[in-house]
């Protein structure tokens, strides 16, 4: 059975070792990969939604001066940028939230339809309808992400990976000392769904507050100097990008903490941030390796898109690949969290 190093080891488990354990465990519990596989099958064969018509409506209604200002600040022609939005499938937003299963369609934007297969494609012309659809996708996608994370942790518990010495203190989790889950699967799923929704709301509020603040500063500065307004938008965009990057890194393990420790959203964010702060470079390494593997293999899977068997192989391969990363990430986080607790108690 794949297990981390025993209690006698003198340092936390490494990134490669954690991922290796995750993949070996997946061979014993392959059902974890069923979620991303079925999700990508839906994106492949199901309906598609594009935002182009809504974007074009916004362009027609936008103030010409504001449109020119945005184009100067971003260096993009809005019409050309809008046409690029005709390709991606907006439904992949179902798996863009925290804890969501890795999707090949989300990584590539869309998947080519099988030859002769009629795909229903929708493109709402109303921006408000599009916003409502995005909200619905978030609501529907969050229980899916919660189910996936709960299933992954359930598999680790069944393999008794999460109760090894120095991994977790059972009193801090939903796991009893003999390795039995304290609460039924459905209850953990509901708890995780609620807290992931809170996490999504916090992310949305951050974006809304940032955009409103940036817009207000740009509008006020326009009365002083248009050039100053362009500079504020540019600097503000860079600053927001930096905050997003830091948030993605320090709160990377929040979904895992919510499921494993039965934390609420704020407690999960705090625990994740402490682990990343304490083991910064190892966490950066894990994030980078996961991104390189996911994005790199997405390009490799694309070469199999020549026929239907190749598409199925690509979807199945990506499901196994991302599920192994998910299991390895949870193991890495749980191990580092346990070692951090041990260091504080000594």
Steps between C-alpha positions, in 0.01 A plus 500: 500500500641846413585684817708800601814451699452365853497701818876467540572729204663829591347729238168552321417308189635645174298628206594217265440238768154642577400498134640150457291377792195670350540322167565162660192547714294590191579156357325353803213753498446586130141612562637841605581564132139431398395855589736690264444234232122543503532880515716508186269259322221749564710788368586291194153379405272747678378852419728801484462864596712784360506861629558668163148638443484649849844652455394650168194652667724661761721642224200661331384655828843607628603864498752554213739695723496228766554233235798692359640543851478127575659412166790737567550360849486133397651526153213291359242575238166425666339360184790261439507398865126436490526273197746283692222440753293315240709185537518410872212312659369708788360190666854407603445757774345207685852378578682830545428540871708392801531125540351427158607187309764551234338533158662467159229721347566771759874488430453527122186717499291243313513152347435424130164335439495149353449489121130524416400574861255789526604735780248745642682835524347795685622858513280725716479856370410650837795572731268465801391156382863405460575619855208295628636197318842550657340513846310180423822332386669595826209365705490173306877460478567545871314184612685316223836621632395412855399150392833449324708617797291297746539192280878550482537533878264203547735290285801608710318411820406159364868439426585618855747752357377792708536337842870418490710655781583867454249530216198607702380497855159326476352744750560780247317327218193304405699177538499282812825359645428160338455657156120514479328813372301673771228626265324344201612589149189702417535718809865581422395576141234747616742664744765533232250639248386772739851610586622491141206725413614740772850488351360575152302793639814641663688470170218673310482780758873554464470532123198730520663724760823513298323586175281765663798657675709496185216647293436780748867597504511494119188716466619755754844519344348561155397846617864571578672334206400218259861379502486471879183293471668259259794468740272428794320226307833344400652511849173387658478203264854394589428537872179295471688231309761485777228470768332222301830315472566527873144395579523199272824394671419560866144369482586210269425234763176652630264241341711215639498658846122541492447131423775343713484724807128580468601867515277784395613713207691758707669235715596308186651812344696573818632144528599497133678834533695379806616185321609697192677761713685231699595286198501767230746357249365147518148633445614711204667190357180298537288768333745543212538128441122456501454785252775376268364144502141611443566758229778300335297184470200700374708580193603135468140380524412739217705287261255211562200703380510347150226242564242390758716232672778757529262748664386240754861407576586867548206561733570185703873572517442855618253378764758258642776759481312776684347265757845373595611861544199568721573203726870588518420862584272397786765263636765773477282754680391260773858392566631859519208606718570211737870582519425864566272400789770269633760780488272734693437239769869427559 
